[in-house]
Amino acid sequence: MLTKPRWLLQLEGFLILATAAYFYHAGHYRWWVFALLFLAPDIFMLGYLKDARVGSVLYNLVHTMTGPLLLLAGALVFASPVWIPYGLIWLAHIGFDRTLGYGLKYPTFFKDTHLQHV
């Protein structure tokens, strides 16, 4: 298994999903909000209606961990805990996508992802 990077990345994605869900539960946040927003980042796939380049830019913008980690860090640094559940939901979504083998997109076509090149 350690010689198969794709499996390692999928395991990493699962651990991100599980960790985000654990902290969401530990924070006693509302699960209906989690369910409502869990797939929200996938709205950015609509950029593919324009073309693959725009679609990949928009998709990658919300499917890297940079955004949710900055949101969580900002919530902690600026003592704004109201943003924590949203960062956790966002991280959980990214972890879920990675677990299923969905990766960041190249500007060629939708199914051309970084995980396929691993």
N, C-alpha and C positions, 0 to 999 in steps of 0.2 A: 504494500500500500504506500509506503514512503517513497517509492519510485514513480508514483502516479500523481503528478501535481494536480490534475483535475479533481481527483478524489479528495485530496487534501484541501483544495479550495472549497469543495462542496461541504466537507466536514467543518471547515472554518465558518462557512455560511450558516450551517445548522447551529453552531455554538453561538454565533452572533444572535440568531433568532431566539434561541433558548435563553440567553442571558438577558436580552432586551425584554422578553416576556416575563422572566423572573422578576426583574426590577420593576416592571409595570405592575405586576401582582403585589410585590412588596410595598409599592407606593400607594396601594389601595385606590388606584385609578379606575374609572368606569370602563368596563369591558365593552359596552355598547359603542363607546367612542372608538375603542380599538378596532372593533369590527367595521364601523362606519368608515374609518380613515385608512385601514390597512392597505387597500388597493389604490388609494388616491394617487400615489406617484405614477401609476401606470397611465394616468390621463395624458401624460406627456408623450405617450406613444402616438398621439394624434398628429404630432409633427411629421410622421411618416406619410401623412396624406399630402403634404407639400412635396417632399422628396426625401431620399435616404440621408442626405447630409443634414438637413434641418432636423429630421427625426432623430438621428444619432446624437446630435448636439443637445437637444432638449431631453432626450432619454438619459444620456450620460450625466447631465446636469443634476438630476434628482436621484440617480442610482449609484453615486459614489458616496462613500461614508463621510466625506468632508462636510457636507451640509448638516446632517444630523449631529455629528460630533461637535461642530461649531455651535449649533443650537443648544446642545446640552452643556457645553462649556460656558456659553454665554449665560444660560439660566443659572448656573452655579456661581459664576464670577459676579454677576450683577444681582444675585439674590432674587431671581424671578422664577420661582419653582413652577409657575403656571405653564411654562414651556417644556418642562421635563417630559410629560407624557407624550407630547407630539414628537420629540426627538426619539423617544423609545419606540414609538409606533413606526416611525420612519426607518430606524435601524432594523427593526424586526422585519419590515418589508424587504429591505435589501438583503438581509440574511436569508429570508425565504427564497428570494429569487436566486441567490447563489446556490442554495441547497438544491434547487431544481435544475441547476446547470445554466441558468440565464446569466449572461455576463454583460459587460459594457459593450456598446455597439461600435462597430466600424462604419464609416460613411458609405459603404458599398451596398449592403442590403440588410434587412432586419435581423436575419438569422446569423449574420457574420459577427460573432462576439469574441471577446478576449479569451474566454474559456475554451473555445474551439481551437484556438491557436496554441493552447498549452499542451 
